[in-house]
Every structure is written in C-alpha cells, then in structure tokens.
Amino acid sequence: MSILDFRGHQLWYEQTGSGPPMLLLHNGGNDHRIWDRQVAHFADRHRVVVVDHLGYGQSDKPAIEYDLPLYREQVATLVEQLQLAPVHLVGLCMGGAMSLAYTLSQPQQVATLTLLNVATEETLSTGPLALAYRTFSASREQLAAFVGRIETEGMSAEETAESIRIQFARGGACPSAEFAQYLHELYNRPGQMRSLYTLLANWKSFAAVDHFTKPPGFPPSMLFWGAENQILPEPEGLRFAERLAPDRFERLEGCGHLAMMEQPRRVNAAIDDFLAHAAPTN
C-alpha cells in the first residue's frame, strides 16, 4: 500500500503490474475491493492503480463537503503525482462521473475512457438514493441526525445486507460470504457512511456530467450498463448513453450495479477488446 497527500489528507492507493497505466475508480460507499477481479486480470500487462477515494476505505475521512469537483481534483492529483498520463481510466458509478468529469477537463491526459453505470443527477433520479438526495440537500439537520445515528449505533447486519442486495441484479447475490462480511465491516468504519451521505447532499454537483459537450481530442470511450441495475435504473442509463454517444456500448443482461463483480469474465473480455482496438500504441 502507498499514501499520497491530497489537500492535506492521506489518500490510500495500491499499484500492481507494469505496462500502460490503468486507474480504477470505485463507487460511493464501497472501496477498491470491488475491482479485485479486474486487478488480477489486467495486472499482467498494465500498471494497475486502485485507490480508496477520500472519505472511504483506508483513506482519510475528514468531515468536509464532498462533491464532484473535489473528486475530479482527486483524479487530477493521482494522474499528475503518479505520472499516469496517458491513462486508461475505468470508473463505476461515482467513479464513472469522476472519470468523465476529469476527461472533459483534460482529454489529452486520457488514453481511453471506460465507464460502468455512471452516477449523474439524472441517472440517480429514479433510484432508491434519490430520496436521500432530496431530503439531505434540503435539510442539513436531517443529514446530521441520520449520520449521527449511524456513527453512534452503527449499521446492523440487516441494514448492510439490504445495502449489498440492491447493488446486484434482482435475485442475484454477493459473490462471496467473505466479501459480504468485508462490506459490513467497511460500512461500519467511522466516517464511511458520513462521506457517502454528505456527498448525496451535494449531488447537484453531478449535474455537470448530465450536460456537457465533448471537447476536441476526447478519447475513445466505452460504456457498460447493467440491465437490472437497481441503484441507477436502465432507462436513465440508456438516456445517458444517448448523450455520451460512446464508441462502444455494452448492455449487461442479468447484471445490476456491481456488474464487473457479477460477470467479471464478460466485462474483462469486453474491456480487453475495446483497448485492443481503441488504445493508442504505448
């Protein structure tokens, strides 16, 4: 493991393998472990970097305002300080929004852009987190009370089980009991859920990745969407795909939000094929 300074806070990251750099950016609430199957697959030919975003996992969890500009800056810091450019960016959900926001601002630093189930203001609007966004953005008192309860009492096994369940396709299940237990412990780390729900209170900042124009030099892009995504429902995902107009779009039947865990071989093979045909020679 390694530590990088970001705005005076410690940012945990890990790098494996060698070759063209690939940066994997996780979703809100979780941490780098969602990418275990991708790290194992790509590290034989890429310098694969995973990170715990500020507020999550092993990184610091300061009581600050979390929003998309903060996390776009985090991507820029990682790319610059770790000398990753031109980087193959891969992002899920919040990590997808971070990847896209960074690419829109600095397309020349990105070799390829791979996005999975991108979280935007609109894609979140019909899912189960929309109520939390509306409630906590309107009332910081309710946010403080909700987070205070979690920080004091923790999340029960039933609450974490429900949080895990909705990240997979209906009828699907967490790939392993070990990972489910890991997530239960992760969700109960001090500051982890505070970071997530503070970000939801500032979700308006994610409207920036609903309304954009691709700049000159925008890199080759690929988009995945889980057909049974309960967090970011497919109809919103299809509308986002129309706006992004990626070079390649993969609708993942039988997958939910954590598609790269549900069908890792299919996702990895599709990324391999995309990179083989779209990536510049390094």
N, C-alpha and C positions, 0 to 999 in steps of 0.2 A: 504494500500500500504506500501511497505518497500523499503529501499535503501541499496544497497550493494556496497562497493568500488571495482572497477576493474581498475587497472592500474592508480589509482588516479582520476578516473571518477566515476560519480554516475550511477549505474545500477538499474533501477526500476524493481521490481518484486512483485508478489502477490501470496499468497498461501491460499488454501481453502480445507476444509475437513481433514480427518485423515485416516491413513492406509498406505500401501506400497507407497512410493513416486513415483510420475509421473511428469516428466518435459516436458512441451510442448514448442517447439521452432518454431517460426513463419518464414515466408518467407521474402525475401528482399522487402523493400518498405512499407510493412504493419506493424502491431504491434500485440500485444497479443489478440486483439479483434476477430481475425479470429477463435479463439478457444472457443468462448462463449458457443456453444452448447456442446462441449466436457467437459468443466469445469462443466457445470450444470449436465452432465450425470455421470461423474466419481467421483465427489467430495463426494458422499455418501459412498464410500469405498476406496478412495485413498486420500493421501495428494497431491493435485494437485498444481503444481507451474507453473505459466506463467511468462514470462519475456519480456520486451522490450529490444531487443539487443542494444548494444552500437551503437549509430547513429540513433536510431529510437524511435518513440513514446515518452514516458516520460523520457527516459534515456538521458544522456548527448550525445551531437552530436559534439564531437571535430573534428577539421579539421586535421585528421590524415590519414594515409594509412590503408584502410580496406582490409583485405584479410582473407582467410580461416584459417591460423594458429592463427590469432588474435581471431577468433570466436571459434576455438577449445579450446583455452585457457579460453575463457569466460565460456564454458560449464564446464571445469575442475574446475574453480573457484566457480561456482554455486554448483556443486556436493560436493565439499570439504567444503565450508563455510556453506552451508545449511544442511550438513550431510545427503545427499540424497542416498548415496550408500547402497545397490544395487538399482539403479534407473531404472524405466521403462521410456526409452527415446522415445519421439514421435516428429518427425520433418518433416516439409514441406519444399520442395524446398531448399533454402539456409539452413534452419533449419535442413533439412534432411542430407545435406552434413556435417553440424556441428556435428550432432548426429553420423553419420558414422565415421567421422574422429576421434572423441573422442573415440568411441567404438574400433576402430582399435588400438588406442594407450593404452587404459586402459579397456580391455574387462571384467576384473574382477569386475569393478565398475558398470556394466550394467546388470540388470536382464533380460530385453527384449528390443529389438530394433524395433520400428515401424516407417516406412518411407513412406512418400507420395510425389510422383513427385519430385525425388531428382535432385537438380541442380548440374551438373558437367560441366566440359569444353565441353564434347561431347554432353550431353543432351541439352545444350543451343545452340549448333552449328547451328541448322536449324530453330530456333525460331526467333521471332521478336527482341529479345535483342542481337542477335549475331552481328548485325551491330554496335550497340553501343559499344560492347566489342572490336571489331576490330578497330573502329575509335578512341576510347578514350585510348586504350592501346598503340596505335601508336602515338598519339598526345595529350600531356597534355595541350597544348594550346587550342585545340578544347574542351577538357573536361572543362577547366576553363571558356571558353566563354559560353558554354552550361549551366553549373551550375550557372554562374554569371547571366545569363538571367533569370533563374528560381528564383534565390534568390532575384532578383530585381523586377521582374514583377509578380512572382507567376505563378501557373498553372491555366489556365482558366477552367471553368466548362466543356467545350468541351474536353479539354485535359485529365482531370481527368476521365470524363465519358468513354473515349476511353481506358484509362489505366485499369479501372474497367472492361469494357466489355470483354477485351481479357483474363481476369482471369477466366472467366466462359465458359461453353460449348457454341458452336455456337448456337445462338437462345435463349440462356439462359439469365438470368438477375440476378442482385444483389438481394439477398433475401429481402431487405427492403430499402425503401427510406431513413430511418434513418441511416442505415449503409453506404449507398452511400454518404450521406452528411458528415458523420463522416470521410470517406476516403478522400473526397475533402478537408476537413479542415486539416486532417493529412498530406496529400501530400504537403500542403502549409505551414507547420510548418518550420521555419528556420532550415536548416541543413538536413532535412529528405531526400530530393532528392539528395543533395550533397553526403550523405553517400552511397546511392544506386549506383550512377554513378561512384563514386570513387572505390567502390567495383567491378563494372563491368570493370573498367580499369585494375584491378588486378585479373581478372577472371582466368588467367593462373594458379593461386594457386589452383583452383578447379580441376586441372588435377590429383591431388593426390587421389581423390575418383573415378577416372576412372581406375586407375592401382593400384591394391592392392592385397594382399594375406591375407586371414583371419588368424588371429593368433590363437594359442591354446586357448581354453576357450571362443571362440566367442559365444555370447549369442543367444538364439532363435530370429529369425528375421522375420518380415513381411513387405511386400511392396505393396503399392497401386499405381495404375497409372490411371489417367483419360483418357479414350479413345478419348476424344475430347479436350485434352489439347492443347491450342494454344501457350502457353509460352514454354513448353518443350514437343514437339510433341511425340506422342505414338511410332513411330518406334524407336526413340532413347531410349525411356523408356524401350521398350522390349529388346533392346540390353543391357541396364544396368541391367535388371532383370537377363539376362543370366550370366552376370559377377558376380552379387551378389549371385545368387542361394539362395534366401531366403527360409525359411521353409514354408512360405505361400505367395502366390501372388494373389492379387485381381485386376482384370481389371474392372474399373468402367465405364460401358456403360452410356453415357449421362452426363458424368462429365468432367469438364475442370480442371483448375489448383487448384481452391479452392474447391476440391471435398468434404471435410468434412463440408463445408457450404452448398453445393448443395444437398448432400444426407447424412445428419448427422445421421439419424437412421441406415442406412445401414453401414456406416463407424463405428459408435459406437458399433453396434452389432458384427461386424467382429472383432474389437479390443477386445471386451469382450470375444468372443470365443477363440481368439488367446491367450489371457492372461490366461484364464481358463485351457488351455491345455499345454501351454508352460512355464508359470511362475513358478519359484520355490516357495515353501511354505515359507511365511514370518512370 
